[in-house]
Amino acid sequence: MLRKHEIASEVITLCDTKKWQSASTLKRKIVDGSHVIVWPSCPIGKPSKLTQVHYIPFPLPQLRRYLKSFGLLHFHDDCDLSFPLAASRIKKPRIFTCHSLPYHIDFYAEHTLARRLFTTSADLFHVFSRNDEKGLKALGVPQDKLRVIPHGVDVALFNSKDAKLSRDTVRIVWFGRINRSKGVIVLLRALSILRNDFRNLELLIAGKGDAQYYRELIDYKTAAKLEEAKFVGFVDDLPSFLRQADIFVLPSLMETFGIVNLEAMASGLPVVASSVGGVPEVVADNETGFLVPPGDPAKLAEKLGNLVGDDQLRRKMGSKGRRRVEEFFSLDRVFELVLNMYRELV
């Protein structure tokens, strides 16, 4: 999209496996039409208790000379201050997009030096939700340096036009990285409650992740005899996977934004999700789905049951969800907001 507006851009990413190579041997490639440079870096172990820097780019002089050739620097990933520190002496406009702030905000709140480095590293800070905006304000970032722009999805890619397969079951789906923060065990416990009232259920859990946690989930499924639940692994075609579903569920214990909720809504699905992070700014409770307290299988089962037993309600909420994504979260709308943020500085 940047190329359509005659804006040239390049992506620079760190790679510690190439740390001893010189800048003259930088690996360059094209990803989705964008130039990507893999810059050699030097790992320093686990995040420092003082600086929260994972890697120091190597060699710094070449990196700084290269960064000076750009009109604007846009940093991503708020758990690593390597690039902001490397560019601290470069007199160029800087934007910092915070992708995973809830996971690191306690660190910054506790460590004064890390907080100061972080909060002074950019001219503007971009967050994806009002919830994250509050977090940055609590760390000391002034309101005039904060911009809230949500994630966006390709509404043409995710749609509900394909007819669902003929079946006797109501299909509930979950998609993501399988780890404890995603609340999959809460979902299985909710299913064990829900199956007492409904026999026409099918739960598909798609994704990969923590092997130990996955074994715990399988053990619970086996002990509870949850034949309705199936672990299908990672799916390559998410749009098709969602189009063949009836309900999407995301009972996360912690979530920054939950892009997959947008993808499900764009697919015409009602969503049942935990009221955490920026999720309440995406899922309109009682309109495009239901919000539930995190870690509460009984409440999750109740709201899923409302949808399982009412096909008309599923269709109504799914339709509203699709319209909500088209109005507020389309790629075109989000890109225009990002472009306006760039225009503020250049």
Secondary structure, 3 states (H helix, E strand, C coil): CCHHHCCCCEEEEEEHHHCCCCHHHCEEEEECCEEEEEEEEEECCCCCCCCCCCEEECCHHHHHHHHCCCCCEEEECCCCCHHHHHCCCCCCCEEEECCCHHHCHHHHHHCHHHHHHHHCCCCEEEECCHHHHHHHHHHCCCHHHEEECCCCECCCCCCCCCCCCCCCCEEEEEECCECHHHCHHHHHHHHHHHCCCCCCEEEEEECCECHHHHHHHHHHHHHCCCCCEEEEECCCCHHHHHHCCCEEEECCCCCCCCHHHHHHHHCCCCEEEECCCCHHHCCCECCCEEEECCCCHHHHHHHHHHHHCCHHHHHHHHHHHHHHHHHHCEHHHHHHHHHHHHHHHC
